[in-house]
Amino acid sequence: MRAIVLKEIGAPENLVLADVPMPVMADNEVLLQVKAISINPVDAYVRRTKEALDQVYAYKGTEEYIILGWDVAGIVTKTGKAVNKFKIGDEVFGNFKFLGQANAYAEYVAAPEKELVLKPGNVSFESAAGATMAALTAWVSIVNHGNIKKGDKIIIHGASGGVGHYAVQLAKYFGAYVIGVASEANKEFVLGLGADEFIDYKTQKFEEIITDADIVHDAVWSEDLNHLERSLKALKAGGTLLSLVIYPDEAFKEKAKKEKNVTALHISVSPNETYENDLEFIAGLLSTGKIRTHVSHVFPLEEMDKAHTMIQTKNTVGKIIVKP
């Protein structure tokens, strides 16, 4: 089968098309014909960073091929003997084996049945694939950890991005007042998602405009705590700061709690006891149109390098999808 193999850590051009053996299923896995692959910023980070390859991909050094990717939508073509959740022909989607080796950049993948859900019939493979890691991350952040509820005021940074555009829609679904932060060029897009207010991060200081937020969903790619300090200023006493990229250290957490009784958390997604239910709820929201996936670009498998070049700019609107 065709797959995209990482020759060595580095530039997007190191992702090359190759013929590799078909995956071998475990008893609890299904074999999927991949119809759509979702590309995330973490994919590019793993591609170019040895530490991330070791930690996120669980690189051992003995792999014949390094095949990245964790988000797919596809059709079940074979089931392991212990599988009872799906049958051949089922259309499914999911984010699986994260952290680990999912090997999703391929025409076929072997995936655990517990980490997939049925794709609604009225939702495209592209939309379903997009709503895996990104939508789950938004869900885990603002629902599982933020406990968002009707009437909450939430600031969503990166509101036009992959995670952000789902976060806006989920927050509105739960009845929150949403302030979307993005660049001016994406103002109409963010407001069109349902945001009640928009802040242009390039020309406005959000922490001076909003100082009484209940929740801040901070997905800014920054190397220091400065942005979290600004987000802390935008919260009212007793609020919640949800950081998706920066790891707030213990000193910052203690300061946030002492000065404003703010709970600061780092958010990450991996399969857990709520994974299936969370993803099934997201599938239902997609089916009923309560949330939607904005697909900004679709690339063929052989142009994976172009998808990576685009995702690593960190200013993509919505989702990038690759199709085998």
C-alpha positions as CSV (number, residue, x, y, z in Angstrom):
1,M,0.0,0.0,0.0
2,R,1.0,3.6,-0.3
3,A,2.0,5.6,2.7
4,I,3.9,8.7,3.6
5,V,7.2,7.9,5.3
6,L,9.4,10.3,7.3
7,K,13.0,9.7,6.0
8,E,14.5,11.7,8.8
9,I,13.7,14.5,11.3
10,G,13.5,17.9,9.6
11,A,11.7,19.7,6.8
12,P,8.4,18.9,5.2
13,E,10.3,17.5,2.2
14,N,11.4,14.6,4.3
15,L,7.9,13.2,4.1
16,V,8.0,11.0,1.0
17,L,5.6,8.6,-0.7
18,A,6.5,4.9,-0.4
19,D,5.2,1.4,-0.8
20,V,5.0,-0.3,2.6
21,P,3.4,-3.6,3.8
22,M,-0.2,-3.7,4.9
23,P,-0.7,-3.2,8.6
24,V,-1.1,-6.2,10.8
25,M,-4.2,-6.1,13.1
26,A,-4.5,-7.1,16.7
27,D,-7.5,-9.0,17.8
28,N,-9.2,-5.8,19.1
29,E,-8.5,-3.8,16.0
30,V,-10.2,-3.1,12.7
31,L,-8.5,-2.5,9.3
32,L,-9.6,0.8,7.8
33,Q,-9.5,1.9,4.2
34,V,-8.5,5.5,4.9
35,K,-10.7,8.1,3.2
36,A,-9.4,11.3,4.9
37,I,-6.6,12.3,7.2
38,S,-6.6,15.3,9.5
39,I,-3.4,17.3,9.8
40,N,-2.6,18.9,13.2
41,P,0.2,21.2,14.4
42,V,1.5,18.4,16.6
43,D,2.2,16.4,13.4
44,A,4.6,19.1,12.2
45,Y,6.2,19.4,15.6
46,V,6.9,15.6,15.7
47,R,8.3,15.7,12.2
48,R,10.9,18.3,13.0
49,T,11.7,17.6,16.7
50,K,13.6,14.5,18.0
51,E,12.1,14.8,21.6
52,A,8.6,14.9,20.2
53,L,9.3,11.9,17.9
54,D,10.5,10.0,21.0
55,Q,7.6,11.1,23.2
56,V,4.6,11.5,20.9
57,Y,5.4,8.9,18.3
58,A,7.1,6.6,20.9
59,Y,10.0,6.1,18.5
60,K,12.1,3.0,19.4
61,G,14.8,3.2,16.8
62,T,14.1,-0.2,15.3
63,E,11.1,0.8,13.1
64,E,11.5,0.0,9.4
65,Y,9.3,2.9,8.5
66,I,8.2,6.0,10.4
67,I,4.7,6.8,9.5
68,L,3.1,9.8,11.3
69,G,-0.6,10.7,11.8
70,W,-3.3,9.9,14.3
71,D,-6.6,11.3,12.8
72,V,-8.6,9.4,10.2
73,A,-12.0,8.7,8.8
74,G,-12.5,5.6,6.7
75,I,-14.3,2.3,6.0
76,V,-13.9,-0.9,8.0
77,T,-12.6,-3.6,5.6
78,K,-11.7,-6.3,8.2
79,T,-12.3,-6.9,11.8
80,G,-10.2,-8.6,14.5
81,K,-11.6,-11.7,16.1
82,A,-12.3,-9.9,19.4
83,V,-14.1,-6.9,17.7
84,N,-17.9,-6.7,18.3
85,K,-18.4,-2.9,17.9
86,F,-18.1,-2.6,14.2
87,K,-18.7,-4.7,11.0
88,I,-17.2,-4.7,7.6
89,G,-18.5,-1.7,5.6
90,D,-19.0,0.6,8.6
91,E,-17.9,4.2,8.2
92,V,-15.9,5.4,11.2
93,F,-13.6,8.0,12.5
94,G,-11.3,8.7,15.4
95,N,-8.0,9.8,16.9
96,F,-6.2,6.7,18.0
97,K,-2.9,5.4,19.6
98,F,-2.1,8.9,20.7
99,L,0.5,8.9,22.2
100,G,2.0,6.2,20.1
101,Q,2.3,4.8,16.6
102,A,-1.0,5.1,14.7
103,N,0.7,5.2,11.3
104,A,-2.3,7.1,9.9
105,Y,-0.5,8.6,6.8
106,A,-1.4,5.6,4.7
107,E,-4.1,4.0,2.5
108,Y,-4.9,1.5,5.3
109,V,-4.5,1.6,9.1
110,A,-5.2,-0.8,11.9
111,A,-7.1,0.9,14.7
112,P,-8.4,-0.2,18.1
113,E,-12.2,-0.4,18.1
114,K,-12.4,1.4,21.4
115,E,-10.9,4.5,19.8
116,L,-13.3,4.8,16.9
117,V,-16.9,5.8,16.6
118,L,-19.4,5.5,13.7
119,K,-19.4,8.4,11.3
120,P,-22.9,9.9,10.8
121,G,-24.2,9.2,7.3
122,N,-24.8,12.9,6.6
123,V,-21.2,13.9,7.5
124,S,-18.4,13.7,5.0
125,F,-15.2,11.8,5.6
126,E,-13.3,15.1,5.5
127,S,-15.5,16.8,8.1
128,A,-15.3,13.7,10.4
129,A,-11.6,13.4,10.1
130,G,-11.2,17.1,10.9
131,A,-13.3,16.7,14.1
132,T,-11.0,14.2,15.8
133,M,-8.0,15.5,17.7
134,A,-9.0,19.2,17.2
135,A,-12.6,18.9,18.3
136,L,-11.7,16.5,21.1
137,T,-9.1,18.9,22.3
138,A,-11.6,21.7,22.4
139,W,-14.1,19.4,24.2
140,V,-11.6,18.2,26.8
141,S,-10.5,21.8,27.4
142,I,-13.7,23.7,27.8
143,V,-16.2,20.9,28.7
144,N,-14.2,18.3,30.7
145,H,-11.9,20.8,32.4
146,G,-13.5,24.1,32.0
147,N,-17.0,22.8,33.0
148,I,-18.5,25.4,30.7
149,K,-22.1,26.3,31.4
150,K,-24.8,28.7,30.2
151,G,-23.9,32.3,30.9
152,D,-20.2,31.8,31.3
153,K,-18.0,34.4,29.6
154,I,-15.1,32.7,27.7
155,I,-12.1,34.0,25.8
156,I,-11.0,31.7,23.0
157,H,-7.6,32.4,21.6
158,G,-6.8,31.2,18.1
159,A,-10.6,31.2,17.4
160,S,-10.2,30.7,13.7
161,G,-7.8,27.7,13.9
162,G,-8.4,24.0,14.0
163,V,-9.1,23.7,17.7
164,G,-10.3,27.2,18.1
165,H,-13.1,27.1,15.5
166,Y,-14.6,24.0,17.3
167,A,-14.1,25.7,20.7
168,V,-16.2,28.7,19.6
169,Q,-19.0,26.4,18.4
170,L,-19.0,24.2,21.5
171,A,-19.0,27.2,23.8
172,K,-22.0,28.6,22.0
173,Y,-23.7,25.2,22.1
174,F,-23.4,25.2,25.9
175,G,-24.8,28.8,26.1
176,A,-21.7,30.8,26.9
177,Y,-20.9,34.3,25.9
178,V,-17.9,33.9,23.5
179,I,-15.1,36.4,22.8
180,G,-13.0,35.1,19.9
181,V,-9.5,36.3,19.5
182,A,-7.8,36.1,16.1
183,S,-6.4,38.3,13.3
184,E,-8.7,40.9,11.7
185,A,-8.6,39.0,8.5
186,N,-10.6,36.2,10.2
187,K,-13.1,38.4,12.0
188,E,-16.1,37.6,9.8
189,F,-15.3,33.9,9.9
190,V,-15.1,33.9,13.7
191,L,-18.3,35.9,14.1
192,G,-19.9,33.5,11.6
193,L,-19.1,30.6,13.9
194,G,-21.3,32.3,16.6
195,A,-18.8,34.4,18.6
196,D,-20.5,37.3,20.4
197,E,-17.5,39.5,20.3
198,F,-14.2,39.7,18.4
199,I,-10.8,41.0,19.4
200,D,-7.9,41.5,16.9
201,Y,-4.8,40.3,18.7
202,K,-2.5,42.3,16.4
203,T,-4.0,45.7,17.3
204,Q,-5.8,45.2,20.6
205,K,-4.9,44.0,24.1
206,F,-7.5,41.5,25.1
207,E,-6.6,41.7,28.8
208,E,-7.4,45.4,28.8
209,I,-10.8,44.9,27.0
210,I,-11.9,41.9,29.1
211,T,-11.1,41.5,32.8
212,D,-14.1,39.4,34.0
213,A,-13.9,36.2,32.0
214,D,-14.9,33.0,33.6
215,I,-12.7,30.9,31.3
216,V,-9.8,31.6,29.1
217,H,-9.0,28.9,26.5
218,D,-5.3,29.7,25.6
219,A,-4.0,28.0,22.5
220,V,-1.2,30.5,21.7
221,W,2.1,29.0,20.5
222,S,4.5,30.8,22.7
223,E,7.8,29.8,24.3
224,D,7.3,31.6,27.7
225,L,4.6,32.3,30.3
226,N,4.0,35.9,29.1
227,H,0.9,35.1,27.3
228,L,-0.5,33.1,30.2
229,E,0.2,36.2,32.4
230,R,-2.0,38.2,30.1
231,S,-4.7,35.6,30.1
232,L,-4.6,35.6,33.9
233,K,-5.3,39.3,33.9
234,A,-8.4,38.8,31.7
235,L,-10.0,36.4,34.2
236,K,-12.2,37.3,37.2
237,A,-11.5,35.8,40.6
238,G,-12.3,32.1,40.7
239,G,-11.9,31.7,36.9
240,T,-10.2,28.9,35.0
241,L,-7.2,29.2,32.7
242,L,-6.9,26.4,30.2
243,S,-3.5,26.3,28.4
244,L,-3.1,24.0,25.4
245,V,0.5,24.8,24.5
246,I,2.4,26.3,27.3
247,Y,2.9,24.2,30.5
248,P,2.1,26.5,33.4
249,D,4.8,25.8,36.0
250,E,4.0,25.3,39.7
251,A,5.1,28.8,40.5
252,F,2.6,30.2,38.0
253,K,-0.2,27.9,39.3
254,E,0.4,28.9,42.9
255,K,0.5,32.6,41.9
256,A,-2.8,32.3,40.0
257,K,-4.5,30.6,42.9
258,K,-3.1,33.0,45.5
259,E,-3.7,36.2,43.7
260,K,-7.1,35.5,42.0
261,N,-8.2,32.1,43.0
262,V,-7.7,31.1,39.4
263,T,-7.2,27.4,38.5
264,A,-4.5,27.1,35.8
265,L,-4.4,23.8,33.9
266,H,-2.4,22.3,31.0
267,I,-4.7,20.5,28.6
268,S,-3.8,17.5,26.4
269,V,-5.8,14.8,24.7
270,S,-5.3,11.0,24.9
271,P,-7.7,8.1,25.0
272,N,-9.2,7.8,28.5
273,E,-12.4,6.6,30.1
274,T,-14.5,9.4,28.6
275,Y,-13.0,9.2,25.1
276,E,-15.7,7.2,23.4
277,N,-18.6,9.1,24.9
278,D,-16.9,12.5,24.1
279,L,-16.3,11.5,20.5
280,E,-19.8,10.1,20.1
281,F,-21.3,13.3,21.4
282,I,-19.2,15.3,18.9
283,A,-20.4,13.0,16.2
284,G,-24.0,13.8,17.2
285,L,-23.3,17.5,17.1
286,L,-21.8,17.2,13.6
287,S,-24.8,15.2,12.4
288,T,-27.3,17.8,13.7
289,G,-25.3,20.7,12.4
290,K,-24.7,22.1,15.9
291,I,-21.0,22.2,15.0
292,R,-19.4,22.0,11.6
293,T,-15.9,21.5,10.3
294,H,-14.4,24.2,8.2
295,V,-12.1,22.5,5.7
296,S,-9.8,25.2,4.3
297,H,-7.5,22.9,2.2
298,V,-7.5,19.4,0.8
299,F,-4.3,17.8,-0.5
300,P,-3.7,14.4,-2.1
301,L,-1.5,11.9,-0.2
302,E,1.5,12.6,-2.3
303,E,1.4,16.3,-1.4
304,M,1.7,15.7,2.4
305,D,4.7,18.0,2.4
306,K,2.5,20.9,1.3
307,A,0.0,20.2,4.0
308,H,2.9,20.2,6.6
309,T,4.3,23.4,5.2
310,M,0.9,25.0,5.6
311,I,0.1,23.7,9.1
312,Q,3.4,24.8,10.6
313,T,2.6,28.4,9.8
314,K,0.2,28.2,12.8
315,N,-2.3,30.5,11.1
316,T,-4.4,28.1,9.2
317,V,-8.1,28.7,9.2
318,G,-10.1,25.6,10.2
319,K,-8.7,22.3,9.1
320,I,-6.3,20.8,6.6
321,I,-7.2,17.4,5.2
322,V,-5.2,14.9,3.2
323,K,-6.9,12.2,1.0
324,P,-5.2,9.0,0.0
